[in-house]
Amino acid sequence: MTAGTRAALAKRSGGESNPGCFLRGRKMRTTITGVCLYLAIVAAGIAHAGEVSKARVVLVGDSTLAPNSGYGNALCARFAPSARCLNMARSGDSSMSYREEGLWKAVLVLATKPPYTRSYVLIQFGHTDQRGKPGISTTLEQFSANLTRYVQEAREVGAQPVLVTPLTRRKFENGKVARSLEQWAEATQVAEQMQVPLLDLNRDSVNAVEGMGSTAANTLARGAPPPDVAAAALTGTTIAAPAPVGPLRDAFDYTHLGPKGAEFFAALVAQEIRGAIPALGRHIEPE
């Protein structure tokens, strides 16, 4: 599939309809979340009225999956017209705040809307849960409990929950990826206990990023690395990136993704889906 085709499909996926409502100050966006979600769901239904898609895919998670900063829209673009993919991930949310701000309730409503024969809800958290933000981040025990509850409630409305381990950060120490999210990836293994599909993106992304090396990994970010950051990468040990100034889309960091990074990791997840969920994998277009 060409880049142009994927861009068109990404727009079709609904991912571009979310940022206008969601990318705001947290207090303001919490106030208007209900209205925005209602409009997003109605728009999704109207845009595809009359179409009979066999599968619906809803993406739930944080900034590494969200529009404009993660790989979610690029993943949605990989689905054929037989599946409708909607990116409902939001930057800055954890497994706790996503529920508290009303997003999860909207996802459950969306998962029950006709005419789809099966709804899949892909859930990926970890980054914001880990970051130590008061009132937003969670302990590992809370994180596991939150994922368990997501699985239970998705099942209750007839959807198929799918857990995804968190995307790696692209920080290096002596030529090796710093495995800062390993505990959160392990906590996502509640999927095995709950007998639901698990996409081990953390393992896959660590291996892939480590294989390409720190300099090549920097090209997956939203912006170019500053000269000192680029020089450090050549040694195999990264240094802290400067705090963003201005729009995040222009900043370099080791977490968020530009178009190249989004395509790269969407391909990894698509391959995981083909292996772990063949019924859904059949809706992904061939490379």
N, C-alpha and C positions, 0 to 999 in steps of 0.2 A: 504494500500500500504506500502511496506517495505521501510526502509530508503535507502537501496541500489537501489531499483527501482526508488525512487524519485531522487536520485543523478544522475542516468543515464538519467532520463527524463530532469533534470535540464540542463545537458550538451546538450541534444538534443534541448532544448528550445532556444539555441543561447546565453544565458546569459553569458557563459564562453568565447564567442568570443569577447565581448566588452572590457574587462579590458585592453587588450594589447594595444589598441588604446587610451582608455579614461583615464586611470589612470596615468597621467603625470602632469608636471607643467602646470598651466593654460595657460601661453603664448604659450608654445610649442604645447599643445593639441589643442588650438584654430587654430593654423596654419595648423595642419594636420587633423582637424576634417572632412573636406570634403572627403578626401581620405579614411579615416577609415570608414566613414558612407557608402560610395559607396561600399567598400569591404564587409562590414557587410551585406548590402542589397543583393548584388550579391550572397554572400555565403548562405544567407537564402534561396534565390530562387533556387540555385543549389542543396542544401542539400535536398530539398523537391520536386524537379522536378518529375513530374509523380504522386505525391500524390494529392488526392482531399480531402482537409479538408473543413469542412463546416463553420468554423469560424477562424478568425485571431484575436489574442489579442496582443496589443502593450502596454507596460508599460512605462509611462512617469513620471519622477519625480526626486527626489534628493537622497541623500545617504541612507535614510531609506527604499528606494525601490530598490536601485542599487545593482548590483552584488557585492558580497564579504563584504557588509556592511549592507544590508537591507533584506527584505523578498521577493523581487521580483522573484528570481530564484526558491525559495521554492513554491511560488504561481504558477509559470509556470509549475512546476513539477506535480501539482495537476490536470492539464488538460489531458483529454484523447487524443488519437491520432487524433480524429475528430476535434481538435482545435490546431492551431499552435500559441504558445505564445512566444513572443520575448521581452526580457527585455532591453529597451532603456533608462532606468533611469541612471542618472550620478551623482556621488558624487560631492558636492560643487556647484550645479546649483540651481538657483531660477527660478521662473516663468518668469523672465525677461531674465536672462543669457542663459537659455536653448534655447530660440528663437534666441538670438543674436549670439550664437555660431553655428547656423545652424542645430542643432539637430531636432528642430520641423519641419523644411522643409523636412528633411529626413524621419521623421515619416509620413508626409502627402504623400510622394512618396510611402512609404511602404504600406500605407493603401489602395492604389489603385491598387496594383499589384495582378493579378490573381494567382491561380484559386479559391480563397475563395469566399463564397457566402455572408459573412458579416464580416466586420472589426469592432472591438471594441477597443477604445483607452481609457485606464484608466489613469487618470491624478491626481497626488498627489504632491502638493508642500506645503510650509509653513515654514519649518525649516530654510532654507537659506534665504528665504524672510524676516524672522524675525530678523536675527542675526546682522544686522547693518553693513554689509560689503559694503563699498563705491563702487558704480557702479554695484553692484550685487543685494543687498537686495532691498526691495520695501516697500512702505507704504501699509496700508490695502486697500486704494482706488485703488492704482496701481495693487495690487494683484487681487482684484475682477475684474478689467478691463482686466487684462491678462487672467484670467480664462474664462471670457466671450468671449474673442477673440479666445481662443483655441477651445471652444465649437463651435463657428460659423464656423471656418475654417475646423474643422473636419467634420462637417455636409456638408460643401460645396463640399468635395471630396467623400461624400457618406458613411462616417464612422459614427459609433455610439459613441459619446463621453460619458464618465462616469467620474464624479468627485468623488474624495476620500478625506475626511478630514484628516489632518496630524496625523500621528502616535504620541502618547504621548511620552514625555520624562518620564523616570522612577525615578524622584526625589520625595522625600516624605517630608512632614512637619506634625509632630504629627500624623503619621499613615495614612495620606491622600496624594494622589498624587497631586503634585503642578500642577495646570492646566495652564501651561505657554503658551499653544498654543490655548487656548479657542477662542480668538478673530479671529485667522486665520481659525479655524474650522467654526466659524460663518460666516466669509467672503466667505467660500466655499459654503454657502447656495445659492449662485447665481444659483446653479443647479435647485432650485425650480422655480426661475424666468425664467430660460431658458428651463424648462420642460425636463430635462435630469436626468438619474438615479444618485442618490447620495449614496455612501457607507460611512456611518458615522464611520470610523475607529477610529477617536479621541474619540468618546463616548465609543465605544466598548473596546478600549485599555485602557482607563482610568479605566473603571469598572473592567476589567480583572486584570490589574496590581494592583489596589487597593485591590482587593479581595485576591490576593496571598501574599501581604505584601512586605515590602522593601527588606528583606533578600532573599526571593525566586525570586523577580524581578531582583536582581543582577545576577542571574544565566542565564539571557537571553542575557547578554552582550557578547562581543567578547572574553574578557579575564577575569580572576578572579580579584575580587576587592582587593586592598591592605589591609593589616590588619586593619588600622585605619578606612578605608571606610566600611569594613565589620562590625567592632565593632559599628560604628555609626548607621548602618542599623538596628541593634538589638534594638535600642531605638525608631525606627519609624520615625526618622528624618535623612535624608541623609546629607552628607557633600560633598564639592566639590571634584571631582576626580582629581588626578594629571594630568598635561598636558602629552599627549602621548610622549614617547621616542621611536624612531625607528618606524617600520611599524605599521600602525594603526590596522592591524589585530591582533596584540598582546596586544592592549591596552584595558583597562577597561574604559567605560564611560556610561552615562545614556541614550544615544541616539541610538548608533549603535548596531547591532545584530550579535551574533554568530549563529551557526547552530540551537541550541535549540530555540533561540528567533525568528529566521526566520521561522521555522516550526510553532511555536506557533501563530504568527501573520498572517501567510499565511492561517492558518485554520480559523481565524476570518474573514478575507477578503473573503475566499471561501464561508463561510456561508452567508455573506452579499450579495454576488453575487447571490446565490441561491434564496434569498428572493426578491432582488430588480430587478434582470434581469433573470427570469426563462429560457428564450431562451438560454442564455449563461451558466447558471447554469447546464443545462443538459449535458454540455461538461466536467464538473468537475467529476473526478472519485470519487466513494463513499469511505468513510473512511474504 
